[in-house]
Amino acid sequence: MVRGEVAFVLGGGGHLGAHEVGMLRALLERGIVPDLVVGTSIGAINGAAVAAEPTTDAISRLSDVWTRIERSDAFDASIVGRLATLARSRTHLHDNGALRGLLEESLPAGRIEDLAVRFECVAACVETASERWFASGPLVDAVLASSAVPGILPPVEIGGEHFLDGGIVNSIPVGRAAALGAREIYVLHVGRLERPLEPPRWPWQVGLVAFEIARRHRFFGDLAALSDDIDVHLMPTGRTNSPPGLSGLRFGDTSKIPDHIASAYEASARYLD
């Protein structure tokens, strides 16, 4: 890569990743097209779509995919269905077969190296306890591995190793984009960075707050380590009032997807203008 190349960095965060769709539309409408896309978790799904075709038409199709997710095409929304899957698997609530089918239908390239724009996504390798970057090979397998939220989706086996959600090891991979030569980085995230953190008040908040501290510590550390000649744009979601909660982890809670897309588009358009 050469100096001046533009990178889109897409972070993880479940259904809150709908914000990234609005950000992508605002960027592409203004002629800001990536030379490199790196993604984690839901950011790997959105990132693969824009790397396949960095146009507003492609983002319209991605919005349609999110609408299908809103209608629960990709995940069993019923409690009975989730419990049945958990009883069979003992480790996760959802099978990834429907999501695989949706990705195979939506992504035009079979392999990462066939995408129009250079693309990489990250997953956590169970056996080596490390982050693993996928820059070539079957696209859907890599994206599924990066998106395999522990307890929600099953680990994905690739090459005899098992992989879980990339957000465990690198939730917003700005450092990877810089290491690959990017000099202008647009960070597309799910909104947690904009929201204040507070001490947990309920048992289920303890792990969420601890994870949020860890992910923010990694991101801001990576950000501080970037050289001064790299321009970083932290795209806004338009939502700053509520603290982090369970909504981003609820795969059945899809009611606010259209609002997330719209608010991030409007806020990002204002920022870019």
Salt bridges, closest charged atoms under 4 A:
GLU29 OE2 - ARG25 NH1 3.73
GLU29 OE1 - ARG30 NH1 3.60
GLU53 OE1 - ARG61 NH2 2.37
ASP73 OD2 - ARG68 NE 3.26
GLU104 OE2 - ARG100 NH1 3.94
GLU105 OE2 - ARG68 NH1 3.04
GLU113 OE2 - ARG111 NE 2.74
GLU120 OE2 - ARG118 NH2 3.62
GLU120 OE1 - ARG176 NE 2.81
GLU127 OE2 - HIS162 ND1 2.70
GLU131 OE1 - ARG218 NH2 3.47
ASP141 OD1 - ARG100 NH1 2.87
GLU157 OE1 - HIS162 NE2 3.79
GLU161 OE1 - ARG132 NH1 2.84
GLU184 OE2 - HIS233 NE2 3.39
GLU198 OE1 - ARG201 NH2 3.67
GLU212 OE1 - ARG192 NE 3.82
GLU212 OE2 - ARG215 NH1 3.12
GLU212 OE2 - ARG216 NE 2.74
ASP222 OD2 - ARG218 NE 2.84
ASP229 OD2 - ARG3 NH1 2.88
ASP229 OD2 - ARG183 NE 3.73
ASP273 OD1 - ARG30 NE 2.83
